[in-house]
């Protein structure tokens, strides 16, 4: 590591709040699924900006969209009609099957807005409670933190919002005991990201649908990480027999720029009127221009490629589990949202793969290796990841 790189890292430590456990890489440039650091080393990225860079880095259509829109304007506010916003939102409606769109900057903002929309609907129906689940991750602001149970995100920062109830994930019996006439909504990730790539069960969804008919509440699907084609379908919930009333999106849908969205069915349209919700930057024209490229690429065969290659990726990981049954306890996930449940701290493997194989991956939920690469990776790159993982696991065997 060059002295200048080391000095810049030291400067970082005395400049920023130290809230991130950064990897020891000072990035210089990136293209496709490759990242180069200031020292000239090249890394294979299977983190994708935490499931953000759906089309990888420096995608030519993304760069072209940025250039064209930046010459027109960057920001004018939501006081104006904007074709960049409308083109993106119309395409989003077409692909998603939802009727109404609100554009935000992030997943946190989308989930906060979804809570507001649900609560306002609930006010008209004399319902106030929102139910969430253990292991869920919905953002970092107060509303969504009130729906999360991980102590390190919440310790010594309360009190939290009232009428927010957290119950065990995938526990149908607890769901039946908890939902009542006062329930306004249920929010869940159908495949939990930070929670360890845990997928909701069909039995749980069957119970949820039955209770919805009985008690009339809204289902909010947090698709911030699993959405935008990452699981081989546009939404993670589409692998189940369920139709959420509200869907939240962000991460991959912006193609690398901050973009979030709340989607809802038409019957919720009257709940928000002029002035009841808003944002200054939400639906930024530049982000909408890149977001449209992502949607068009997904529609033009990329989603099918993720489905096909995701099956191959999971098969290769299952083969690896058979070789290392004491180290890999379970292979989880769908498409390019995969996880390995390990019998040791996943962060150790992350560091090993970075140092010895120049492969970037991620640890979540303690002992889960999270694999969320750019959606554009091919079979050769999947094989490279598996062989790198095999090499690292062999040293620990």
C-alpha positions as CSV (number, residue, x, y, z in Angstrom):
1,X,0.0,0.0,0.0
2,X,1.5,3.4,-1.0
3,X,2.2,6.0,1.6
4,X,-0.3,8.4,0.1
5,X,-3.0,5.8,0.3
6,X,-2.3,5.1,3.9
7,X,-2.2,8.8,4.7
8,X,-5.6,9.4,3.1
9,X,-7.1,6.5,5.1
10,X,-5.7,8.0,8.3
11,X,-7.1,11.4,7.3
12,X,-10.5,9.7,6.8
13,X,-10.4,8.5,10.5
14,X,-10.0,12.1,11.9
15,X,-12.5,13.7,9.5
16,X,-15.6,11.5,9.5
17,X,-17.8,10.1,12.2
18,X,-16.4,6.6,12.4
19,X,-19.7,4.8,11.6
20,X,-18.4,2.5,8.9
21,X,-16.1,-0.5,9.0
22,X,-14.4,0.3,5.7
23,X,-12.5,-2.2,3.6
24,X,-8.8,-1.2,3.2
25,X,-9.2,0.0,-0.4
26,X,-8.9,3.5,-1.7
27,X,-10.9,3.4,-4.9
28,X,-9.6,5.0,-8.1
29,X,-12.0,3.7,-10.8
30,X,-14.5,1.0,-11.7
31,X,-15.9,-0.7,-14.8
32,X,-18.3,-3.6,-15.2
33,X,-17.9,-5.6,-12.0
34,X,-14.2,-4.6,-11.6
35,X,-12.8,-2.0,-9.1
36,X,-9.3,-0.6,-9.2
37,X,-7.6,1.0,-6.2
38,X,-5.1,3.8,-6.1
39,X,-2.3,1.3,-5.9
40,X,-3.3,-0.3,-9.2
41,X,-4.8,-3.5,-7.8
42,X,-7.9,-4.9,-9.4
43,X,-10.8,-6.4,-7.5
44,X,-13.9,-8.5,-8.6
45,X,-16.9,-6.9,-6.9
46,X,-19.7,-9.1,-5.6
47,X,-21.2,-6.4,-3.4
48,X,-22.3,-3.9,-6.1
49,X,-22.4,-0.9,-3.7
50,X,-24.7,-3.0,-1.4
51,X,-27.0,-4.2,-4.2
52,X,-27.1,-0.8,-5.8
53,X,-25.0,-1.0,-9.0
54,X,-27.4,-3.2,-11.0
55,X,-25.7,-2.6,-14.3
56,X,-22.2,-2.6,-12.8
57,X,-19.9,0.4,-13.1
58,X,-19.5,2.8,-16.0
59,X,-22.2,1.1,-18.0
60,X,-22.3,2.9,-21.4
61,X,-26.0,3.6,-21.4
62,X,-25.9,4.9,-17.8
63,X,-23.0,7.3,-18.8
64,X,-24.9,8.4,-21.9
65,X,-28.1,9.1,-19.9
66,X,-26.1,11.1,-17.3
67,X,-24.4,13.2,-20.0
68,X,-27.6,13.9,-21.9
69,X,-29.6,14.8,-18.8
70,X,-26.8,16.9,-17.2
71,X,-26.7,19.1,-20.2
72,X,-30.4,19.7,-19.9
73,X,-30.7,20.3,-16.1
74,X,-29.9,18.6,-12.8
75,X,-32.6,19.8,-10.5
76,X,-35.7,22.0,-10.7
77,X,-37.8,20.7,-7.8
78,X,-41.2,19.0,-7.8
79,X,-43.0,22.3,-8.5
80,X,-42.5,21.5,-12.2
81,X,-43.6,18.8,-14.6
82,X,-40.5,16.8,-15.8
83,X,-40.3,14.3,-18.6
84,X,-37.4,12.5,-17.0
85,X,-39.6,11.8,-14.0
86,X,-42.6,10.8,-16.0
87,X,-40.8,8.5,-18.4
88,X,-39.3,6.6,-15.5
89,X,-42.5,6.4,-13.5
90,X,-44.6,5.3,-16.5
91,X,-42.1,2.5,-17.2
92,X,-42.0,1.6,-13.5
93,X,-45.8,1.3,-13.6
94,X,-45.7,-0.9,-16.7
95,X,-43.2,-3.4,-15.2
96,X,-44.5,-3.4,-11.7
97,X,-48.3,-3.5,-12.3
98,X,-48.9,-0.8,-9.7
99,X,-50.9,2.3,-10.3
100,X,-49.4,5.2,-8.3
101,X,-45.8,6.3,-7.8
102,X,-44.1,8.6,-5.3
103,X,-40.4,9.2,-5.9
104,X,-37.9,9.6,-3.1
105,X,-34.1,9.5,-2.7
106,X,-33.6,6.3,-0.7
107,X,-35.0,3.1,0.7
108,X,-35.3,4.7,4.1
109,X,-37.3,7.6,2.7
110,X,-39.5,5.2,0.8
111,X,-40.3,3.2,3.9
112,X,-40.9,6.3,6.0
113,X,-43.4,7.4,3.3
114,X,-45.0,4.0,3.3
115,X,-45.5,4.2,7.0
116,X,-47.2,7.6,6.6
117,X,-49.4,6.4,3.8
118,X,-50.4,3.3,5.9
119,X,-51.1,5.3,9.0
120,X,-53.2,7.9,7.1
121,X,-55.2,5.1,5.6
122,X,-55.5,3.5,9.1
123,X,-56.8,6.7,10.6
124,X,-59.8,6.5,8.3
125,X,-60.4,2.9,9.4
126,X,-59.7,3.4,13.1
127,X,-56.4,1.4,12.9
128,X,-53.1,2.5,14.2
129,X,-50.8,-0.5,14.7
130,X,-48.0,-1.5,12.2
131,X,-46.4,-4.9,12.6
132,X,-42.9,-5.8,11.5
133,X,-40.6,-8.8,12.0
134,X,-37.3,-9.8,13.7
135,X,-34.3,-9.5,11.5
136,X,-35.9,-6.9,9.2
137,X,-34.0,-3.9,8.0
138,X,-36.0,-0.9,6.8
139,X,-33.5,2.0,7.2
140,X,-31.9,4.3,9.8
141,X,-34.5,7.0,10.6
142,X,-36.8,7.0,13.6
143,X,-39.9,5.7,12.0
144,X,-38.3,2.6,10.4
145,X,-36.0,2.0,13.4
146,X,-39.1,1.7,15.5
147,X,-39.9,-1.4,13.3
148,X,-36.6,-3.1,13.8
149,X,-35.2,-5.2,16.6
150,X,-31.4,-5.1,16.1
151,X,-29.9,-3.5,19.3
152,X,-26.8,-2.0,17.7
153,X,-29.0,0.2,15.5
154,X,-31.1,1.5,18.3
155,X,-29.2,1.3,21.6
156,X,-29.5,4.5,23.7
157,X,-31.4,6.4,21.0
158,X,-35.0,5.9,22.0
159,X,-37.9,6.4,22.8
160,X,-39.4,5.0,19.6
161,X,-42.7,5.4,17.9
162,X,-45.8,4.0,19.5
163,X,-48.0,1.3,18.0
164,X,-45.1,-0.5,16.3
165,X,-45.0,-4.2,17.1
166,X,-42.1,-6.6,16.2
167,X,-42.7,-10.3,16.1
168,X,-40.6,-13.3,15.0
169,X,-40.1,-13.7,11.3
170,X,-41.9,-16.6,9.7
171,X,-43.8,-17.4,12.8
172,X,-47.4,-18.0,11.6
173,X,-48.8,-18.7,15.1
174,X,-47.4,-15.5,16.5
175,X,-48.8,-13.6,13.5
176,X,-52.3,-15.0,14.2
177,X,-52.0,-14.0,17.9
178,X,-50.8,-10.5,17.1
179,X,-52.9,-9.2,14.2
180,X,-56.2,-7.6,15.3
181,X,-58.8,-5.1,14.3
182,X,-56.4,-2.3,15.2
183,X,-53.7,-3.5,12.7
184,X,-53.2,-0.9,10.0
185,X,-50.4,-2.6,8.2
186,X,-47.8,-5.3,8.0
187,X,-44.3,-4.5,6.6
188,X,-41.8,-7.2,5.6
189,X,-38.9,-8.1,3.4
190,X,-39.9,-11.2,1.5
191,X,-36.2,-12.0,1.4
192,X,-34.4,-10.3,4.3
193,X,-31.1,-8.7,3.3
194,X,-29.4,-7.5,6.5
195,X,-31.3,-10.2,8.3
196,X,-29.2,-12.9,6.6
197,X,-30.9,-13.7,3.2
198,X,-33.8,-15.3,5.0
199,X,-36.8,-16.0,2.8
200,X,-40.4,-15.9,4.0
201,X,-42.2,-19.3,3.9
202,X,-45.3,-20.1,1.8
203,X,-47.1,-21.2,5.0
204,X,-46.5,-17.7,6.5
205,X,-47.8,-16.0,3.3
206,X,-50.9,-18.2,3.3
207,X,-51.6,-17.2,6.9
208,X,-50.9,-13.5,6.1
209,X,-53.4,-13.6,3.2
210,X,-56.1,-15.3,5.3
211,X,-55.7,-12.7,8.1
212,X,-55.8,-9.8,5.6
213,X,-59.2,-11.0,4.4
214,X,-60.4,-11.2,8.0
215,X,-59.0,-8.0,9.5
216,X,-58.5,-5.6,6.4
217,X,-55.0,-4.2,6.8
218,X,-52.4,-3.2,4.3
219,X,-49.4,-5.3,3.3
220,X,-46.2,-3.3,2.7
221,X,-43.5,-5.1,0.7
222,X,-40.0,-3.7,1.4
223,X,-38.3,-4.4,-1.9
224,X,-35.4,-2.0,-1.4
225,X,-32.8,-4.8,-1.7
226,X,-34.7,-7.6,-3.4
227,X,-36.4,-5.5,-6.0
228,X,-35.4,-4.3,-9.4
229,X,-34.7,-7.8,-10.8
230,X,-32.2,-9.0,-8.2
231,X,-34.0,-12.3,-7.5
232,X,-34.7,-13.1,-11.1
233,X,-38.2,-11.5,-10.9
234,X,-38.8,-7.8,-10.7
235,X,-39.9,-8.1,-7.0
236,X,-38.9,-10.6,-4.4
237,X,-42.5,-11.1,-3.4
238,X,-43.4,-12.4,-6.9
239,X,-42.0,-15.7,-5.8
240,X,-45.0,-16.0,-3.5
241,X,-48.8,-16.0,-3.9
242,X,-49.3,-12.5,-2.5
243,X,-50.2,-9.0,-3.8
244,X,-49.0,-6.2,-1.5
245,X,-50.9,-3.0,-1.3
246,X,-47.7,-0.9,-1.1
247,X,-44.2,-1.6,-2.4
248,X,-41.1,0.3,-1.6
249,X,-38.0,0.4,-3.8
250,X,-34.5,2.0,-4.0
251,X,-30.9,0.6,-4.3
252,X,-30.6,-1.0,-7.8
253,X,-33.5,0.9,-9.4
254,X,-31.3,4.0,-9.7
255,X,-28.4,2.4,-11.4
256,X,-25.9,4.0,-9.0
257,X,-27.6,7.3,-8.3
258,X,-29.9,7.9,-5.3
259,X,-33.5,7.0,-6.2
260,X,-36.3,5.5,-4.3
261,X,-40.0,4.9,-5.0
262,X,-43.3,4.1,-3.2
263,X,-45.7,2.1,-5.4
264,X,-49.4,1.7,-4.5
265,X,-52.6,0.3,-5.8
266,X,-55.2,2.8,-7.2
267,X,-57.5,2.5,-4.2
268,X,-54.8,4.2,-2.0
269,X,-54.5,7.2,-4.4
270,X,-57.0,9.4,-2.5
271,X,-55.2,9.0,0.8
272,X,-52.5,11.5,-0.1
273,X,-53.6,14.9,-1.5
274,X,-51.6,18.0,-2.3
275,X,-49.2,18.9,0.5
276,X,-49.7,15.7,2.6
277,X,-46.3,14.4,1.6
278,X,-43.3,15.8,-0.3
279,X,-39.6,15.9,-1.0
280,X,-37.1,18.4,-2.3
281,X,-34.7,16.1,-4.2
282,X,-36.9,13.1,-4.6
283,X,-37.3,12.1,-8.2
284,X,-34.1,14.0,-9.2
285,X,-34.0,14.2,-13.0
286,X,-30.5,12.7,-13.3
287,X,-31.4,9.7,-11.2
288,X,-34.6,9.2,-13.1
289,X,-32.7,9.2,-16.4
290,X,-30.4,6.4,-15.1
291,X,-33.3,4.6,-13.5
292,X,-35.1,4.4,-16.9
293,X,-32.0,2.8,-18.3
294,X,-32.1,0.1,-15.5
295,X,-35.8,-0.6,-16.2
296,X,-35.2,-0.9,-19.9
297,X,-32.3,-3.2,-19.5
298,X,-34.2,-5.4,-17.1
299,X,-37.1,-5.6,-19.5
300,X,-34.7,-6.3,-22.4
301,X,-33.5,-9.7,-21.2
302,X,-31.4,-8.9,-18.2
303,X,-34.0,-10.2,-15.7
304,X,-34.2,-13.5,-17.5
305,X,-30.4,-13.7,-17.5
306,X,-30.4,-13.1,-13.7
307,X,-32.9,-15.9,-13.2
308,X,-30.9,-18.3,-15.4
309,X,-27.5,-17.4,-14.0
310,X,-28.8,-17.2,-10.5
311,X,-29.8,-20.9,-10.7
312,X,-26.3,-21.8,-11.9
313,X,-24.7,-19.7,-9.1
314,X,-26.8,-21.4,-6.4
315,X,-26.0,-24.8,-7.9
316,X,-22.3,-24.1,-7.7
317,X,-22.7,-22.9,-4.1
318,X,-24.6,-26.1,-3.3
319,X,-21.8,-28.1,-4.7
320,X,-19.4,-26.2,-2.5
321,X,-21.5,-26.9,0.5
322,X,-21.1,-30.6,-0.1
323,X,-17.3,-30.2,-0.1
324,X,-17.4,-28.1,3.1
325,X,-20.5,-29.3,5.1
326,X,-19.0,-28.3,8.4
327,X,-18.3,-24.7,7.3
328,X,-21.2,-24.0,5.0
329,X,-24.4,-24.8,6.9
330,X,-26.9,-23.6,4.4
331,X,-27.2,-21.9,0.9
332,X,-29.9,-19.2,0.8
333,X,-31.5,-16.9,-1.6
334,X,-32.6,-16.5,-5.2
335,X,-31.1,-14.9,-8.3
336,X,-28.2,-12.7,-7.4
337,X,-29.3,-12.2,-3.8
338,X,-27.6,-15.2,-2.2
339,X,-26.2,-16.0,1.2
340,X,-24.1,-18.7,2.9
341,X,-24.9,-19.5,6.5
342,X,-21.4,-20.3,8.0
343,X,-20.4,-21.9,11.3
344,X,-18.0,-19.0,11.9
345,X,-17.9,-15.2,11.6
346,X,-18.5,-14.3,8.0
347,X,-16.3,-11.2,8.3
348,X,-13.2,-13.5,8.6
349,X,-14.0,-15.0,5.2
350,X,-14.7,-11.5,3.7
351,X,-11.2,-10.3,4.7
352,X,-9.6,-13.6,3.5
353,X,-11.3,-13.3,0.0
354,X,-10.3,-9.7,-0.3
355,X,-6.7,-10.2,0.7
356,X,-5.9,-13.4,-1.0
357,X,-8.3,-13.5,-4.0
358,X,-9.1,-9.8,-4.7
359,X,-12.8,-10.6,-4.4
360,X,-15.1,-8.2,-2.7
361,X,-18.1,-9.7,-0.8
362,X,-19.9,-8.9,2.5
363,X,-20.8,-10.2,5.9
364,X,-24.3,-9.8,7.3
365,X,-26.1,-11.0,10.4
366,X,-22.8,-12.2,11.9
367,X,-22.3,-15.6,10.2
368,X,-23.9,-15.1,6.8
369,X,-21.8,-14.3,3.7
370,X,-24.0,-12.0,1.5
371,X,-23.5,-12.2,-2.3
372,X,-25.2,-9.4,-4.2
373,X,-23.1,-8.8,-7.4
374,X,-24.0,-6.5,-10.3
375,X,-26.7,-8.1,-12.3
376,X,-24.5,-8.2,-15.4
377,X,-22.0,-10.8,-14.3
378,X,-21.6,-13.9,-16.4
379,X,-20.9,-17.5,-15.8
380,X,-17.1,-17.1,-16.0
381,X,-17.2,-14.5,-13.2
382,X,-19.5,-16.8,-11.1
383,X,-17.0,-19.6,-11.5
384,X,-14.2,-17.2,-10.4
385,X,-16.1,-16.4,-7.2
386,X,-16.8,-20.0,-6.4
387,X,-13.2,-21.1,-7.0
388,X,-11.9,-18.1,-4.8
389,X,-14.3,-19.1,-2.1
390,X,-13.2,-22.8,-2.4
391,X,-9.6,-21.7,-2.0
392,X,-10.3,-19.7,1.1
393,X,-12.4,-22.4,2.7
394,X,-9.8,-25.0,2.0
395,X,-7.2,-23.1,4.1
396,X,-9.6,-23.1,7.1
397,X,-10.6,-26.8,6.8
